[in-house]
């Protein structure tokens, strides 16, 4: 499923910045028959490099929990079973490796590459004679599925010749054992994650027995397609009703399942099943920040319900796979919304602390038995491992895999920008000509994106740009010449002869939009960003877990406001203020854009059981003075109101 083999290649830049071949270069590994073609093929982690604010964000991550967790958190410390020790031997080591590998190689950071290699090398050098991998005391297939993902990324980044033989031996071992040791518990619901690795290997060695293994895994796995064809949970699921099929992380991972399986089944209905799944989940469990609720099971539409961080990063990974397989630009829209809002909003600005559960309407982060579906009182603290450590080990994959997925290869040997952020891609196109494209932008905070194309030599190839569904009047120029109109909600294709120094400029007008949610509440969006009330934050350290800590966050300013909006044209009611883009854009004081809008206090709306109380049904009346409110990007606001009551006439 991933795209380019890196053995024996080196992509370099000449002094003028033009991609040049210094040895053999990678070829796109497309789907082998009988698998149908992908819409796009993901590039390996090293083909895309972050620039600008995105590189800074990955550096923040590397300087925070991701870069130091193994130094002080026992679950991924030197005694881990995945390093040969007697400690934790289930999913936490593989989870950590799955995010650390792409982070290290995207940054070209020797320190973090060494850390990642430590985990990978142990697995590669300790495969047992029967083909099994990992700690001997682990008999669950699930943790191995995660480590397989890490190994395939590592192989693409390094070309290490040990990986493919290890996978071949492991899958032979698993195929022999599955009848007597079938998938259990979590693996039953997360089986598509392993099918991805099985197909990755099949596309490289063509062994038809791998497709038989994929079918065996499918037959033992949960039928998500039927689950959503006959959806039984249009409501919040409390703990007595909770099942693994209602678990939010399983559902986030399941987003990709039917599409992945369609590659083996060839059944068009499997490809279409994702749309039914999204309709059901959106109708009953979608929150204004773009993620489905689940704290830790289906939690309904109330914006005071939460979502587990693991669900955010796994939904992102699912959307990246969906984009590759199906090529629907709507998945890119969803991916950006998740990345720039709930992903960034559930971390402290320095990424030294995270939440287990985040809320769109989050006015107090504290220890309290909130009305979660099943989670505990510490779930929305900012800390090292609030509530449970799975998110502590799994949070690392979000930003790196998003970065690696910004660009993909097209089946006709071109390149596609499927999501936007400052970056550079280097890859071969038609005729094997190497191309470098730099993307300079302050998107999503600004609406202009500039691409500079630098092929090794003049070459004709298709360049496809995703035009988000939320924009109107997207404008394109090539070397200053206006191009035909780009239609929203589609990939705009430009196939021409590209020369070094060609410049494409894309402008995506970002109108302020009002979207409607629970109890006729309203949220304001601009581009891929959701905006939230800026609330004063008092961070109180409650436990020192040096070098990390656990924090409560208390409000220092009022939060219970309703908005005064022109319903027919929300833009008339909102002033957009752009500010310089600094080093920490996902903090209240570093927010690069602000919306100013009028509102009134709603005195009867108060804190209830630790959260913003029941959301008043809109429209509401208020005799309180009119005030000018500041709304900042959701990802910048750690306390926030996102779904507002609307103040009536």
C-alpha positions, 0 to 999 in steps of 0.5 A: 500500500505504501509506494516507493522502495528506497533501496539504492536511491539518493535524491539530492538537490543541485545548487539551483534546487533542481532535483537530480539523480545521483544513483538509482531512484525509486519507482512507484510500487503500484498494486499488483493484479488482481488488486485494482488500482489505487486512486493515489499511491502514498509516498514513503516518509522521506519523499516529503519534507516539512517546511515553515511552521509545519517543520517547527511543529514536528520539532516541537513534538520531537522536543516534547513527549515524543522525543523524550518519553522513552527516557522516563516513562517505564512503558516504553523504557529500556525494560520494555518487552519490545526491547528484550526486557521484562516490562510492558510487552503488549501494544505500547512499544509498537505504538511508540515506534509507529509514530517515532519512525516517521517523525525521526526520518521526516526531520532527518534527526540523528538522535531520534533516528537512533532511538527509532532504530533501537526498537526496529533493530530489536524486532528485526534481530530477534525473530524466532525460528518459527517466524514469530516476532516480539516478546515471547510472552505476547500471544496476541496478534494485535500488537504485532499488527502495529509493529508491522506498520512501523517496519514497513515505514522503516523499510521505505525510509531506509531500504533495510534488506532485513524487513521483507524476509522477516515479513515473509517468515512472519506471515507464513507463521501466522497463516499456519497458526490462525486456524488454531489461534484465531484473532481475539479481542482488539485484533478482531476489530482492527484486522484491516491494519494488518491487511495493509501490511499484507498487501504492502508485501504482496505488491513487492513479492507477488506471493499469492499466498498473502492474498489467502492470508488476507482472506483468512484475517478478514474472515476472522474479523468484525464485519464493519460494513454490516454494522453500519448497514444496520446501525444500532447505536443512534445514541450515547452508549453508557458503560453497561451497554459498551462493547468493542464495536462501540469503542471510538478508537475501533470505529476510527480505525474502521473508517478504512476497513471496507475500502482496504478490503475492497482491494481484495474483494473487488466488490464495489459495495465495499468501496461504497460502504465508507459513505454509509458509515460516515452518514451514520456516524455523522448523523448521530455522533459528529462533533463541531471539531470534525471528529466523532464523539467517544469517551470512550464509547459512542457519546452522541452530539452534545459538545460537552462530550469528549473524544479520545486522542487515540481516535483522532490519530487513528481517524487521521490514518484511516483518512490518509488510506481512504484518500489513497484508495478512493481518491475522494477529495472529501477525505482530504477535507476531513483530514485537514479538519482533524489535524488542524483542530482536534489533533492540535487542540488536545495538546499543550502548546509545547506538546509535553502534555495531552488529554485523553478526552477533549471537548468542543465545549471545554470550560474546565480541565480538572479531576471530576467524574464528568458524564463520560460514556465510560472514562474516568475523572482524570480524562480531560487533564493535560498530562503524561497519561491521564486516565490510561496510557494508550494515548501516551504511547499512540499520540506520536503518529498524528503529525508525522503521518499527516506530513508524509501524506501531504503528497501522493503519486498518481497512477499516471505517474504524476503527483497530487497535493491531497492536503496542504501545509508548507513542505517539499516533495521529491519523487519521480514522474513520467519517464522516471524524471525526478521532480522537486516541488516546494510548497510555501504557505501559511495555510491553514491560517492564510489562503495562498499557496505557492508551488515551485516546480523543479524537475531534473529536466523539462517533463510533461506530467499531471499535477493534481491539486485538491480544491476543498469543498468549503471554498468558492472562487478558487483561483490558479495561476501558472507563472502569473497567467490565470488558469481555468477556474478550479471547481470546489470539491474536486481535484484540479488536474494540470498536465503540461510540460513543466520546467525548472522554476515554474510557479503555480499559485493557488488562492483558496478564498476563506469565507466565514461559515456558520454551521449548525449543531446540537440544539441549533447551536452554531459554530464558526469556521473559516477554511479548514479551521474551526473557531472557539471562544478565547477563554483565559487559562490558569494552568495549575500543576497538580502532579510533577512527573518530571520532566512531564507534569499533570495539569488542571486548567481553570477559566479566568474569564467568562465563557457562557456567551451566545452569539449575535449573528446575521443568519443570512450572511454570517460574514457581516457579523464577523471581523477577521484579524490576521496576526503574525505566524509565530513559533507556537501557533497552537496556543492562545497567545500565538493564534495567527488569526482571530474572529471578532463577533458580538455576543451576550452572556447567558447567565443561566448557562453554568458549569454542571458536573465539571463541564459546560452545562446543558446547551441552551436551545437556540435561539436564546434571549438575553438582556446582558450587555453586548460584548465583542468576543474573540474567537481563535482557532480551536487548536489554539484554545485549550479552554473553549466554547465551540458550539454557541447558543444563538441570541435571538432578536 
